[in-house]
Amino acid sequence: MGAAHSASEEVRELEGKTGFSSDQIEQLHRRFKQLSGDQPTIRKENFNNVPDLELNPIRSKIVRAFFDNRNLRKGPSGLADEINFEDFLTIMSYFRPIDTTLGEEQVELSRKEKLKFLFHMYDSDSDGRITLEEYRNVVEELLSGNPHIEKESARSIADGAMMEAASVCVGQMEPDQVYEGITFEDFLKIWQGIDIETKMHIRFLNMETIALCH
């Protein structure tokens, strides 16, 4: 009885932290056990056999994001060697669809958290900035996974995205300012008005509700 009570308390605590329902937590726990091979933690190599990630052009960035201390809310930089189930839920919570029944402020906060997760994927050295070239490369990588877009078209679209980002960043600079890269505030402006729900979607172990760049 005590163990059951303790387990339900733990589930309620995870519900409060992540926003997932108890059913979703149970489903994610099954996925976690599949990934970890019934071990208490997951390491990067556990992602090697995930079919939905195998052909994704930004696979390495997605996997890295699971171990990024910034996304785990454990520090401003660095990577964890392994993650436990609560860490796993923390990462998955970034992918939950935004609850539009929440107040405007809460919806905006949720959107900002998703964009911060995306920004961290670009900002691999954790310096708080991404170069235009890095931004361009990731856009091209994303487009290269689309069978309906030819390589030349992907390159042209990526060039256009880079120029658009440059106009947002450089256009707001003071005359004596030196351009040092795209900050998170710049990134928010670049993504303003873009439907993040459709831009962040990937199936993860046959789950439909996971959202990531796809």
Sequence and secondary structure as in RCSB ss.txt:
>XXXX:A:sequence
MGAAHSASEEVRELEGKTGFSSDQIEQLHRRFKQLSGDQPTIRKENFNNVPDLELNPIRSKIVRAFFDNRNLRKG
PSGLADEINFEDFLTIMSYFRPIDTTLGEEQVELSRKEKLKFLFHMYDSDSDGRITLEEYRNVVEELLSGNPHIE
KESARSIADGAMMEAASVCVGQMEPDQVYEGITFEDFLKIWQGIDIETKMHIRFLNMETIALCH
>XXXX:A:secstr
 HHHHHHHHHHHHHHHHH   HHHHHHHHHHHHHHHTS SEE GGGGGG HHHHT TTHHHHHHHHHBTTTTTS 
SS B S EEHHHHHHHHHTTS   TTS HHHHHHHHHHHHHHHHHHH TT SS B HHHHHHHHHHHHHT TTS 
HHHHHHHHHHHHHHHHHHHHTTS TT     B HHHHHHHTTT  HHHHB   BTTBSS   B 
